[in-house]
Amino acid sequence: KAIAKADQAKLRKELKLPKEAEGLWLVNGIAATLSPEAIRATAKSKKVKYIYPAGPIPRGGISGRVSEVLPKAKRIVFSTKDKKIPWNLKAVGADKVWSELKITGRGAVVAMFDSGVNYRHEDLRNNIWINPGEKANNGKDDDGNGLVDDYYGFNFRTMQPEMIALGPRQHGTLTSGIVAGDGTGGTVTGLAPEAELMLLMGWGGPYAAARVHEYALEMGADVMNMSFSIPNLGHTRGLWRLMSEHATAAGLVLVSGAGNFQREPKPVQLRIPEGIPCVIAAGGVDRDMKIPSFVSLGPVEWGSVKFYGDYP
């Protein structure tokens, strides 16, 4: 952080960047809205290695409320008594890990980089991470991290703390259930039924994605789940790889779905972020433990991406 801050201060002064330009310490970059002339001037600076499209950069104040304040209740001990355990969890040996190794995810924080989560759901509400330094809905930045009321996490696309997802399409609720559904409703769905879920959103481009990664690191996440797949990013793949490699080096385990694009030609089945070498790409199997015909396969090509020529 200190290196990034010092480097960016020099660049801001040299290029006279606008005050609202946002520094990103994870990639040692600055996100700013510039005129074509300013972009050309920036490209000439010896301090600038590359210019990437940042995607939308939110403007305006940071405000908002969460729709429901879950209590910071004492965690209950997970038990499978009177609960169904589906075949997929048994197939990977999750039930034995819980009973024999006593590993249930307790103490681990998983950042869910997704489309929002129904944190009111009975199988999830006991496992929602709550920011220990933040008081909900008081309109203040209690923990001094620059964000107001980030009680369960934050949406870096809208700069709002509300993370609820309701209605027929709840992808983030589905993936959260796969990670940590505790079976309160009768069926255990989560591989780590005592893990805490930090809720994060950041659709729109690498700026918001970098903010999500930074938040997960700063707020103590152990793992970040990214169940999405972005194609056709060109050289911007390199920026995603840079943030992923730095986050991994800082101790954050990154996991993504492998994708559902086996019918596409190689080497473009694994996209971003699952095609990044340090990101774990998780594919599915059927009841016979065979890979379905839709699950994306490797290898991945990086030779055409600026700064990365390590394959083939």
C-alpha positions in Angstrom: 0.0 0.0 0.0 2.8 2.4 0.9 4.6 1.8 -2.4 1.4 2.3 -4.4 0.5 5.5 -2.5 4.0 7.0 -3.0 4.0 6.1 -6.7 0.6 7.4 -7.3 1.3 10.7 -5.6 4.1 11.4 -8.0 1.9 10.5 -11.0 -1.0 12.6 -9.8 1.3 15.6 -9.5 3.0 15.1 -12.8 -0.3 14.7 -14.8 -2.4 17.0 -12.7 -5.1 14.3 -12.4 -8.5 15.3 -11.1 -9.1 15.0 -7.3 -11.8 12.4 -7.8 -9.3 10.0 -9.5 -9.4 6.8 -7.5 -6.2 5.0 -6.4 -6.1 1.2 -6.4 -3.3 -0.1 -4.2 -3.8 -3.7 -5.2 -2.6 -3.1 -8.8 -0.8 0.2 -8.1 -3.1 1.9 -10.5 -5.3 5.0 -10.7 -8.8 5.0 -12.1 -9.9 8.3 -13.7 -12.2 9.8 -16.3 -10.0 11.7 -18.8 -10.4 13.5 -22.0 -8.8 12.1 -25.2 -6.0 14.7 -24.9 -5.4 13.8 -21.3 -5.2 10.1 -22.1 -2.6 10.8 -24.8 -0.6 12.8 -22.3 -0.9 10.1 -19.7 0.4 7.5 -22.2 3.6 9.5 -22.7 4.5 9.4 -19.0 7.4 7.1 -18.1 5.6 6.3 -14.9 2.7 4.8 -16.8 3.1 1.1 -17.9 -0.2 0.6 -19.5 -3.7 2.2 -19.8 -6.7 -0.2 -19.4 -10.4 0.6 -19.6 -11.7 0.8 -16.0 -15.4 0.4 -16.6 -17.9 2.7 -14.7 -16.4 4.7 -11.9 -19.2 5.7 -9.5 -19.6 9.3 -8.6 -21.4 11.0 -5.8 -21.7 10.2 -2.1 -21.6 6.8 -0.4 -24.9 6.2 1.4 -27.7 3.8 1.8 -29.1 1.3 4.3 -29.5 -2.4 4.7 -33.1 -3.6 4.6 -32.8 -5.9 7.6 -30.3 -5.9 10.5 -29.4 -9.4 11.5 -28.5 -9.8 15.2 -24.9 -10.6 16.1 -26.0 -13.8 17.7 -23.9 -16.5 19.3 -23.0 -19.1 16.7 -24.6 -22.5 17.4 -22.7 -25.7 16.9 -23.5 -27.3 13.5 -25.2 -30.7 13.6 -26.6 -33.0 10.9 -29.2 -34.5 13.3 -32.6 -34.6 11.6 -31.1 -33.0 8.5 -30.8 -34.5 5.0 -27.4 -34.6 3.3 -27.6 -34.7 -0.5 -25.7 -37.1 -2.7 -23.2 -34.5 -4.0 -21.9 -33.7 -0.5 -21.6 -37.3 0.3 -19.8 -37.9 -3.0 -17.0 -35.5 -2.1 -16.8 -36.8 1.5 -18.1 -33.6 3.1 -20.1 -35.5 5.8 -16.9 -37.5 6.8 -14.9 -34.3 7.0 -17.5 -32.8 9.4 -17.9 -35.9 11.6 -14.3 -37.3 11.6 -12.1 -34.3 11.1 -14.5 -31.8 12.8 -13.9 -29.3 10.0 -17.1 -27.4 9.2 -15.8 -24.1 8.0 -16.0 -22.4 11.5 -13.6 -19.5 11.7 -13.3 -19.1 7.9 -14.7 -16.1 6.0 -15.7 -16.6 2.4 -16.2 -13.4 0.3 -19.1 -14.0 -2.2 -18.4 -11.8 -5.2 -21.7 -12.3 -6.9 -25.1 -10.7 -7.7 -26.3 -10.2 -4.1 -27.7 -12.7 -1.6 -31.0 -13.3 0.1 -29.4 -13.0 3.6 -32.8 -13.5 5.2 -32.9 -17.1 4.0 -33.2 -19.5 6.9 -30.3 -21.6 5.7 -27.9 -18.6 5.3 -28.9 -16.0 7.9 -26.9 -17.7 10.7 -23.7 -17.6 8.5 -23.8 -14.0 7.2 -20.6 -12.2 8.0 -21.2 -9.0 10.0 -18.6 -6.2 10.0 -17.5 -6.0 13.6 -16.6 -2.4 13.4 -19.8 -1.1 11.8 -23.1 -0.1 13.2 -25.9 -0.7 10.8 -28.0 2.1 9.3 -26.5 5.0 11.3 -25.3 6.8 8.2 -21.7 6.8 9.4 -18.4 5.2 8.5 -17.8 3.7 11.9 -14.7 1.6 11.1 -13.0 4.3 9.1 -12.6 2.3 5.9 -14.3 5.0 3.7 -17.6 3.1 3.4 -20.9 3.9 5.1 -22.9 1.1 6.8 -21.0 -1.8 5.1 -22.6 -4.2 7.6 -22.6 -7.4 5.4 -20.2 -6.2 2.8 -20.6 -3.7 -0.1 -21.7 -3.1 -3.6 -18.9 -1.3 -5.4 -21.0 -0.8 -8.6 -23.6 1.4 -6.9 -21.6 2.3 -3.8 -24.4 1.1 -1.6 -24.3 -1.3 1.4 -27.5 -3.2 0.6 -26.7 -6.7 -0.7 -30.2 -8.3 -0.7 -31.3 -10.3 -3.7 -35.0 -11.3 -4.0 -37.2 -12.5 -6.8 -36.9 -15.4 -9.2 -33.2 -14.9 -10.1 -30.9 -15.3 -7.1 -27.6 -16.6 -8.4 -25.7 -15.3 -5.3 -28.2 -17.0 -3.0 -27.6 -20.3 -4.9 -23.8 -20.1 -4.7 -23.9 -19.1 -1.1 -26.0 -22.1 -0.3 -23.5 -24.3 -2.0 -20.7 -22.8 0.1 -22.4 -22.5 3.5 -26.1 -23.5 3.6 -26.4 -24.9 7.1 -29.6 -27.0 6.7 -31.8 -25.0 9.0 -34.7 -25.7 6.6 -34.0 -29.5 6.7 -31.3 -30.1 4.0 -27.7 -29.2 4.3 -26.5 -27.7 1.1 -23.2 -26.1 2.1 -19.8 -27.7 1.9 -18.7 -25.5 4.8 -21.9 -25.1 6.8 -20.3 -23.0 9.5 -18.3 -20.6 7.3 -19.2 -16.9 7.3 -20.3 -15.2 4.1 -19.0 -11.7 3.3 -21.3 -10.3 0.6 -19.7 -8.3 -2.2 -20.9 -6.9 -5.6 -18.9 -5.1 -8.3 -20.2 -5.7 -11.8 -19.2 -3.3 -14.6 -15.5 -3.5 -15.0 -12.0 -3.9 -13.5 -12.3 -0.8 -11.3 -15.2 -2.2 -9.3 -13.6 -5.7 -9.3 -10.4 -4.4 -7.9 -12.3 -2.6 -5.1 -14.0 -5.9 -4.3 -10.6 -7.7 -4.0 -9.2 -4.9 -1.8 -12.2 -5.0 0.5 -12.0 -8.8 0.9 -8.3 -8.5 1.8 -8.7 -5.6 4.2 -11.7 -7.0 6.0 -10.1 -10.4 6.6 -11.7 -12.8 4.1 -9.9 -16.2 3.7 -11.5 -17.2 0.4 -13.3 -15.4 -2.4 -15.8 -17.1 -4.6 -16.4 -15.7 -8.1 -19.0 -17.7 -9.9 -19.0 -15.8 -13.2 -17.2 -15.9 -16.5 -16.3 -12.9 -18.6 -15.2 -13.4 -22.3 -13.5 -11.3 -24.8 -11.5 -9.0 -22.5 -8.4 -8.8 -24.7 -5.4 -7.2 -22.9 -7.7 -6.3 -19.9 -7.3 -10.0 -19.0 -3.8 -8.9 -17.8 -5.2 -6.4 -15.3 -7.5 -9.1 -13.9 -4.5 -11.5 -13.6 -2.5 -8.8 -11.9 -5.1 -8.2 -9.2 -5.6 -11.9 -8.8 -1.9 -12.7 -8.4 -1.4 -9.8 -5.9 -4.5 -10.9 -3.9 -3.3 -14.5 -3.9 0.2 -13.4 -2.7 -1.5 -11.5 0.1 -3.2 -14.7 1.3 -6.6 -14.7 -0.4 -7.6 -18.0 -2.0 -9.5 -17.3 -5.2 -12.1 -19.7 -6.5 -14.2 -19.5 -9.7 -16.6 -21.8 -11.5 -14.9 -23.4 -14.5 -17.8 -22.3 -16.7 -20.3 -24.0 -19.0 -18.5 -23.6 -22.3 -17.1 -27.0 -23.3 -18.7 -26.6 -26.7 -16.5 -23.6 -27.4 -13.1 -24.1 -29.1 -10.0 -24.3 -27.0 -8.3 -22.3 -25.5 -11.2 -20.0 -24.8 -13.4 -22.2 -22.7 -11.9 -20.9 -19.4 -12.5 -17.2 -19.4 -12.0 -14.6 -16.6 -11.4 -15.1 -13.8 -11.3 -18.9 -14.0 -8.6 -18.8 -16.7 -6.1 -17.1 -14.5 -3.4 -19.5 -13.3 -3.7 -18.7 -9.6 -7.5 -18.9 -9.5 -9.0 -22.4 -8.7 -11.4 -23.3 -11.5 -14.1 -25.6 -10.0 -16.0 -27.8 -12.5 -18.9 -30.1 -11.8 -19.4 -33.9 -12.1 -22.6 -36.0 -12.4 -23.7 -38.8 -10.1 -21.3 -41.2 -11.9 -18.5 -38.8 -11.1 -18.0 -38.0 -14.8 -17.5 -34.6 -16.2 -20.6 -33.3 -18.0 -20.5 -32.3 -21.6 -20.9 -28.6 -20.8 -18.1 -28.1 -18.2 -15.3 -25.9 -19.5 -11.9 -27.5 -20.0 -8.3 -26.2 -20.4 -5.8 -25.3 -21.5 -5.7 -21.5 -21.4 -3.8 -19.1 -23.7 -2.0 -16.1 -22.4 0.6 -15.5 -25.1 -1.5 -12.8 -26.8 -2.0 -10.7 -23.6 0.3 -7.8 -22.8 3.0 -8.6 -20.2 2.0 -12.3 -20.2 3.7 -14.8 -22.5 3.8 -17.9 -20.4 1.6 -20.2 -22.5 2.1 -21.8 -24.9 
